Amino acid sequence: MKTKLFLNYWFEPFGDHTINASWVAVQELERLGLAQNVDLHVCEVPVEYQAVQSLLPYLWKQHQPQLVVHVGVSGIATTVTLEKCGHNHGYKRVDNCSFCPDSQCCMEGGPECINSVIDMDLVCKRVNSSRLGVAVSVSKDAGRYLCDYTYYTSLYLGKGRSAFVHVPPLGKPYNAQDLGRALQAIVGEMLELVGQAEDDDHHHCSHQHAH
């Protein structure tokens, strides 16, 4: 059975990022490929709150992926960073359309923080021990801008079956090939964990029916 994976990235340059390293990394990952049983769909997300509000519910409902991985660029990152959680409040910065939600939050009445079902510490440990030559770290703060906003929305819609990877700007210190290889390794580990969780669920259900 194929695992349906959605990969979202920010195509548009924003702020000081004239070349968006997340787009470059995802292009490189597509070139490298993933396991044969992975049905990979890549989708570009505009740096706009309202686009996220309309695009993500459609994506989750229409395609029902097992996992959605978002990839964004962080100007302050020096490692490839795995985000553990998304936050509901604190969105005060305007987007590429000079828009900011009046409520400054993602989901009215939603929990303040939603954690991914993926064990980011374990993914980080596995990738770092594989001697890939790219440092991976873990973070609990995706930045209260479009990255964090998108991640929270996706975690909310997908009941935690989402992940967010921040990459540093190109050449600081990694090139496109480095970022692509890191993304390939990270997503591979994440899919393995999602697969194990689904197997555990099936065993649990069969066990319950057996009783």
Number of C-alpha atoms within 10 A of each C-alpha: 6 11 17 17 21 22 19 22 27 23 19 17 16 15 9 9 14 10 15 22 29 29 21 20 27 27 17 19 21 15 11 13 14 15 12 9 10 16 14 19 14 16 15 15 21 19 22 19 24 14 12 20 16 10 14 19 15 12 16 17 11 9 12 14 19 18 23 26 19 26 27 26 26 22 15 11 15 18 20 23 25 25 25 23 23 31 28 23 20 15 21 15 14 15 18 16 11 9 13 18 14 8 12 16 20 25 17 10 8 15 12 13 14 20 22 22 19 21 16 24 15 14 23 19 13 15 21 18 11 10 9 13 13 16 16 23 20 19 14 14 13 25 15 20 19 23 24 24 26 27 33 33 24 29 23 23 16 21 13 21 19 30 28 29 27 27 28 23 26 20 12 13 13 20 15 20 16 18 27 23 19 23 23 20 19 21 20 16 20 21 19 13 17 18 14 12 14 13 12 12 12 12 12 12 11 11 10 9 8 7 5
